[in-house]
Amino acid sequence: MSAGDPPPPIPGARLLFSLDPAVAYLNHGSFGAVPIGVQRTQQRLRDEVERNPMAFFMPPGLTDRIVHTRRHLAAFLGADPDGAALVPNVTAAISLVVQSARLTSGDEVLLTDHGYGSNDLAVRRQCRRVGASARTVALPLGASDAEVVSRVRSALRPGKTKLLIVDQIASATAKVLPVREIAAAAREHEIPVMVDAAHVPGMLPVEVDRIGADFWVGNLHKWGYAPRGTALLAVAPAWRRRMEPLVVSWDQEAGFPLSVESQGTLDYTPWLAAPAGLFTLRTLGIDAVRAHNAALAAYGQRVVGAALDLAPTDLPYPGTAEVAMRIVPLPSGIATTHPEAHTLRQHIADKLTTEVAINAWGGRGWLRLSAQIYNRAEEFDRLAERLPPLLAALH
Ligand SMILES: Cc1ncc(COP(=O)(O)O)c(C=O)c1O
């Protein structure tokens, strides 16, 4: 295999998923795709609920199973099993953390311009409620780790900044931020740090506790093959007693993490089926899956970039080769706003039967390609062939 070749496919991998064979699904990053075996596991759990809802929900059965699942997922991610809570998604965790941070008038939350849009909305709503403010530090796409740390460090305002939120792998740019070093810089000033690691579980090896963040949250339903609605929020010891659940239910007095996990009558089967996602990953060989996905995403970026007449230097490198998402800049003037990005994504889905992510970031439009074991190099080749005329027709 030469440097320009795609990785060899993982035989039979597409058959593990229920994806429409007519669609090139190059956007695992947005909502994941659940392997059929994991779907079946969840369905068996749902069947169990329906056989006798009382037996399923009443203590101690469900609680024990939640604790067992949480411990399993926490061990996989290198997080303290007693200091992590199952939550539905990163979105819920962000609201939970900004609420628990007890911001008051005059305080500030620091974000980066790589952050996820709805995180920004959640932070700004909480700031409005209490008279705090949000500020954004700009991090150039090509900034080195040292430059990122230096920019974040200079943006911190000790005494005023009461929370810093950084992505471990950014959504719009796929950039990997040096979260461990950023957390260390913030710790020097006792500024709490939350890491949005939505894409990390399953994609990157991680030891959450070694990052040293106050809060870290990762979705298992993207690259961890779990059913949607499964994320793990790890909380540093100093904060655990201060966590204020968004939804108050019967386990409120039990304290973190059960107080956060217990939310009344809800479908808990995604959480209980999540270990089957990790089992799938391990059975396939986690290193093989990671190496395949990262190499195929890099291949996709190369062929689509070349088709758009971009030089290799125009194609952003995520910071580490292990990332299974890559971005390609779109010709200037295309998809420079969120509504335009949304329209273009839909247009590509309709005309090319190809699912991709399109984001407006830093004043221009970006195509984001994800690669997963069900993808083939030919799907990226076909996009490379058909995207340039589609974009040309937009002018
Ligand atoms: C970096 C990042 N943060 C947060 C989210 C939101 O995830 P969820 O919808 O599962 O809450 C996403 C979703 O793609 C993301 O990429």
The ligand as an SDF file (V2000), in Angstrom:
LIG
                    3D

 16 16  0  0  0  0  0  0  0  0999 V2000
  -18.2280   18.5070   19.5740 C   0  0  0  0  0  0  0  0  0  0  0  0
  -19.6700   18.1950   19.7850 C   0  0  0  0  0  0  0  0  0  0  0  0
  -20.2530   18.5580   20.9280 N   0  0  0  0  0  0  0  0  0  0  0  0
  -21.5360   18.2690   21.1930 C   0  0  0  0  0  0  0  0  0  0  0  0
  -22.3190   17.5990   20.2780 C   0  0  0  0  0  0  0  0  0  0  0  0
  -23.7440   17.3020   20.6090 C   0  0  0  0  0  0  0  0  0  0  0  0
  -23.9160   15.9450   20.7900 O   0  0  0  0  0  0  0  0  0  0  0  0
  -25.3350   15.3960   21.2370 P   0  0  0  0  0  0  0  0  0  0  0  0
  -26.3170   15.8140   20.1760 O   0  0  0  0  0  0  0  0  0  0  0  0
  -25.1790   13.9210   21.2950 O   0  0  0  0  0  0  0  0  0  0  0  0
  -25.6610   16.0090   22.5350 O   0  0  0  0  0  0  0  0  0  0  0  0
  -21.7700   17.2030   19.0580 C   0  0  0  0  0  0  0  0  0  0  0  0
  -22.5830   16.5130   18.0570 C   0  0  0  0  0  0  0  0  0  0  0  0
  -22.1960   16.2460   16.9480 O   0  0  0  0  0  0  0  0  0  0  0  0
  -20.4150   17.5260   18.8020 C   0  0  0  0  0  0  0  0  0  0  0  0
  -19.8290   17.1890   17.6440 O   0  0  0  0  0  0  0  0  0  0  0  0
  1  2  1  0
  2  3  1  0
  2 15  2  0
  3  4  2  0
  4  5  1  0
  5  6  1  0
  5 12  2  0
  6  7  1  0
  7  8  1  0
  8  9  2  0
  8 10  1  0
  8 11  1  0
 12 13  1  0
 12 15  1  0
 13 14  2  0
 15 16  1  0
M  END
$$$$
